[in-house]
Amino acid sequence: MNKMKLHFTFLLATGRILSFGESNFRTFSDNQGREMSAKLTQVSGDDVYIERLDGHSTKVNISLFSKEDQEFILEWDRKETLRDDAIKVRFITDVENKSGWENNGGGILRKTWKESYEIELSNESQLDLKNIRIEYLIFKFEDAMAAQKRSEGEVRYLTGKTKVPALEVRSKARTSTKKFPMLETKLAPGYRWPGGGKETSEDEMRGIWIKVFVGEILATEVSKPENLIRKESWPTSKLR
């Protein structure tokens, strides 16, 4: 009888109901259907490190587990890898097609452009990552013309999704959000608003919050500025 089978037989004979504090233990089966209770602590290649209910730790080969448990172990390893800061994120603001001042009549001068965020992902893990999906939430402030105060403008919640097909070990990849229209205005010389509002207005990108999924696993959440995640909530009814 090999070492792995001995562990399964021993733990089956001494099996007991798990307490609440032992809820991260799982009943595993070997390829002959025998069971044991243990928790995973590490996976390295084909080596699986487990801790038994009696506190003893050991290493076994993944091939000795049932097919279902092998799939569970590999998925557990992927999740643990992604939890350990596997993906680093950097944001780059992209501005394009910014016009000069344009006067379309009526005494209001306008500048227009489009703005987006480039998202750079770095794979810091030892695994090639595939099927990467990014959900993003952008906070765009739209200033109000003729307002008495800048605070009279409105924050728009702009959402979207983008993908990165694959990210190899220690590699980087970039993707972009949609491009959103921006506006800056000022009154031409000699003009005033009837109500005495401020003479200028300017839209502003106030930040971005992303959720990065690898398959269906939420790998990381990052925002710029960093305190957006603490100050805001991921909206549902406000999405536009």
C-alpha positions as CSV (number, residue, x, y, z in Angstrom):
1,M,0.0,0.0,0.0
2,N,1.5,3.3,-1.0
3,K,1.8,6.4,1.3
4,M,-1.3,8.2,-0.1
5,K,-3.5,5.2,0.3
6,L,-2.4,4.8,3.9
7,H,-3.4,8.3,4.7
8,F,-6.9,7.8,3.1
9,T,-7.4,4.5,5.0
10,F,-6.3,6.0,8.4
11,L,-8.4,9.1,8.1
12,L,-11.5,7.2,7.1
13,A,-11.2,5.0,10.1
14,T,-10.8,8.1,12.4
15,G,-13.3,10.3,10.6
16,R,-15.6,12.7,12.5
17,I,-18.0,15.5,11.9
18,L,-16.2,18.8,11.2
19,S,-16.7,21.7,13.7
20,F,-17.3,25.3,12.5
21,G,-13.6,26.1,13.0
22,E,-12.7,23.3,10.6
23,S,-15.0,24.4,7.8
24,N,-12.1,24.9,5.4
25,F,-11.4,21.1,5.5
26,R,-12.9,19.0,2.7
27,T,-13.6,15.4,2.2
28,F,-11.3,14.2,-0.6
29,S,-11.5,10.8,-2.5
30,D,-8.6,8.9,-3.9
31,N,-8.8,7.2,-7.3
32,Q,-10.2,4.0,-5.7
33,G,-13.0,5.9,-3.9
34,R,-11.6,6.0,-0.4
35,E,-12.1,9.2,1.5
36,M,-10.1,11.5,3.8
37,S,-10.7,14.9,5.5
38,A,-8.0,17.5,4.9
39,K,-7.4,21.0,3.8
40,L,-5.1,22.3,1.1
41,T,-2.2,24.5,2.0
42,Q,-0.1,24.6,-1.2
43,V,0.1,23.3,-4.7
44,S,3.4,23.2,-6.6
45,G,3.3,21.5,-9.9
46,D,2.0,18.0,-9.3
47,D,2.8,18.2,-5.6
48,V,-0.2,18.8,-3.3
49,Y,0.4,19.9,0.3
50,I,-2.4,19.0,2.7
51,E,-3.0,19.3,6.4
52,R,-5.0,16.5,8.1
53,L,-7.5,16.9,10.9
54,D,-4.9,15.6,13.4
55,G,-2.7,18.6,12.4
56,H,-0.2,16.4,10.5
57,S,1.0,17.9,7.1
58,T,2.1,15.9,4.2
59,K,2.8,16.1,0.4
60,V,1.1,13.8,-2.1
61,N,0.9,13.6,-5.9
62,I,-2.2,15.1,-7.5
63,S,-2.7,12.0,-9.7
64,L,-3.7,10.0,-6.6
65,F,-6.9,12.1,-6.2
66,S,-10.2,11.4,-8.0
67,K,-10.7,13.4,-11.2
68,E,-13.3,15.7,-9.5
69,D,-10.9,16.4,-6.7
70,Q,-8.0,17.1,-9.1
71,E,-10.2,19.7,-10.8
72,F,-11.0,21.2,-7.4
73,I,-7.4,21.4,-6.4
74,L,-6.4,23.1,-9.7
75,E,-9.2,25.6,-9.3
76,W,-8.2,26.2,-5.6
77,D,-4.6,26.8,-6.8
78,R,-5.7,29.4,-9.4
79,K,-7.8,31.3,-6.8
80,E,-5.0,31.3,-4.3
81,T,-2.5,32.5,-6.9
82,L,-4.8,35.3,-8.0
83,R,-5.4,36.4,-4.4
84,D,-1.7,37.0,-3.9
85,D,-1.5,40.2,-5.8
86,A,-1.0,38.3,-9.1
87,I,-2.1,41.2,-11.2
88,K,-0.8,44.7,-11.0
89,V,-2.7,47.6,-12.6
90,R,-1.6,51.0,-14.0
91,F,-3.8,53.6,-15.5
92,I,-2.9,56.1,-18.2
93,T,-5.2,59.0,-19.1
94,D,-5.6,59.3,-22.9
95,V,-6.8,62.6,-24.4
96,E,-7.4,62.9,-28.2
97,N,-8.7,65.4,-30.7
98,K,-8.6,68.3,-28.4
99,S,-9.8,71.4,-30.4
100,G,-8.9,75.0,-30.0
101,W,-11.5,77.6,-29.0
102,E,-14.4,77.5,-31.3
103,N,-17.1,80.2,-31.5
104,N,-20.4,79.0,-32.8
105,G,-22.2,82.2,-32.2
106,G,-24.1,83.3,-29.1
107,G,-21.0,84.5,-27.2
108,I,-20.0,81.0,-26.0
109,L,-16.5,79.6,-26.9
110,R,-16.0,75.9,-26.8
111,K,-13.2,73.3,-26.6
112,T,-14.1,69.7,-27.2
113,W,-12.1,66.5,-27.0
114,K,-12.4,62.8,-26.1
115,E,-10.9,61.2,-23.0
116,S,-10.4,57.6,-22.0
117,Y,-8.3,55.5,-19.7
118,E,-5.7,53.0,-20.8
119,I,-5.4,50.0,-18.4
120,E,-2.1,48.2,-18.2
121,L,-2.1,44.8,-16.6
122,S,1.1,43.1,-15.3
123,N,1.1,39.4,-14.6
124,E,3.2,38.9,-11.4
125,S,2.3,35.3,-10.9
126,Q,3.9,32.0,-12.1
127,L,0.8,31.1,-14.2
128,D,-0.3,32.1,-17.7
129,L,-3.6,33.8,-17.3
130,K,-6.4,33.6,-19.9
131,N,-9.9,34.9,-20.4
132,I,-9.4,38.2,-18.6
133,R,-12.4,40.4,-18.4
134,I,-12.4,44.0,-17.0
135,E,-15.5,45.8,-15.8
136,Y,-15.0,49.5,-15.3
137,L,-16.8,52.4,-13.7
138,I,-15.7,55.9,-14.6
139,F,-16.6,59.0,-12.7
140,K,-17.1,61.9,-15.1
141,F,-17.9,65.4,-13.7
142,E,-20.0,67.5,-16.2
143,D,-19.7,71.1,-15.3
144,A,-22.9,73.2,-15.7
145,M,-22.7,76.4,-17.8
146,A,-24.0,79.6,-16.1
147,A,-24.0,77.9,-12.7
148,Q,-23.3,80.0,-9.6
149,K,-20.9,77.3,-8.2
150,R,-18.9,74.4,-9.7
151,S,-20.7,72.1,-7.3
152,E,-23.9,72.6,-9.4
153,G,-22.5,70.2,-12.0
154,E,-23.3,66.5,-12.1
155,V,-21.2,63.4,-11.7
156,R,-22.0,60.8,-14.4
157,Y,-21.4,57.1,-13.8
158,L,-20.0,55.6,-17.0
159,T,-19.6,51.9,-17.3
160,G,-18.3,49.4,-19.7
161,K,-16.3,46.2,-20.2
162,T,-13.1,45.3,-22.0
163,K,-11.1,42.1,-22.4
164,V,-7.5,40.8,-22.5
165,P,-7.4,37.4,-24.2
166,A,-4.2,36.2,-22.4
167,L,-1.5,37.4,-20.2
168,E,1.6,35.2,-20.0
169,V,3.9,34.9,-17.0
170,R,5.7,38.2,-16.2
171,S,4.2,39.9,-19.2
172,K,2.2,43.1,-19.6
173,A,-0.8,43.9,-21.7
174,R,-2.9,47.1,-22.4
175,T,-6.5,47.7,-23.1
176,S,-8.7,50.8,-23.2
177,T,-12.0,52.0,-22.0
178,K,-14.5,53.7,-24.3
179,K,-13.7,57.3,-25.3
180,F,-16.0,59.8,-23.7
181,P,-16.8,63.3,-25.0
182,M,-15.6,66.3,-22.9
183,L,-16.4,70.0,-23.0
184,E,-14.9,73.2,-21.8
185,T,-16.6,76.6,-22.3
186,K,-16.0,80.3,-21.6
187,L,-17.9,83.4,-22.5
188,A,-16.6,85.6,-25.3
189,P,-15.3,89.1,-24.3
190,G,-18.2,91.4,-23.5
191,Y,-20.7,88.7,-22.7
192,R,-22.3,87.9,-19.3
193,W,-24.9,85.4,-18.2
194,P,-28.2,87.1,-17.3
195,G,-28.2,85.5,-13.9
196,G,-24.6,86.3,-13.2
197,G,-23.3,82.7,-13.3
198,K,-19.6,81.8,-13.6
199,E,-18.1,82.5,-17.0
200,T,-16.3,79.2,-17.5
201,S,-17.1,75.5,-17.3
202,E,-14.9,72.4,-17.7
203,D,-15.7,68.7,-17.7
204,E,-13.4,66.5,-15.7
205,M,-12.6,62.8,-15.3
206,R,-12.6,62.3,-11.6
207,G,-11.5,58.7,-11.5
208,I,-11.9,55.1,-12.5
209,W,-12.7,51.9,-10.6
210,I,-12.1,48.5,-12.2
211,K,-12.8,44.8,-11.4
212,V,-10.5,42.3,-13.1
213,F,-11.9,38.8,-13.6
214,V,-9.9,35.8,-14.7
215,G,-12.6,33.4,-15.9
216,E,-15.2,33.9,-13.2
217,I,-12.7,34.6,-10.4
218,L,-12.5,38.2,-9.2
219,A,-8.7,38.7,-9.2
220,T,-8.4,42.3,-8.1
221,E,-10.2,45.6,-7.7
222,V,-8.3,48.8,-8.2
223,S,-9.2,52.5,-8.4
224,K,-7.6,55.8,-9.3
225,P,-7.5,57.7,-7.0
226,E,-7.1,54.9,-4.5
227,N,-9.7,56.2,-2.0
228,L,-12.5,55.9,-4.6
229,I,-13.2,52.3,-3.5
230,R,-13.6,53.5,0.1
231,K,-15.6,56.6,-0.7
232,E,-18.0,55.3,-3.4
233,S,-20.1,52.2,-4.0
234,W,-20.4,50.1,-7.2
235,P,-23.7,51.5,-8.4
236,T,-26.6,49.5,-9.9
237,S,-29.5,51.9,-10.5
238,K,-27.2,54.8,-11.4
239,L,-25.4,53.1,-14.3
240,R,-25.5,54.9,-17.6
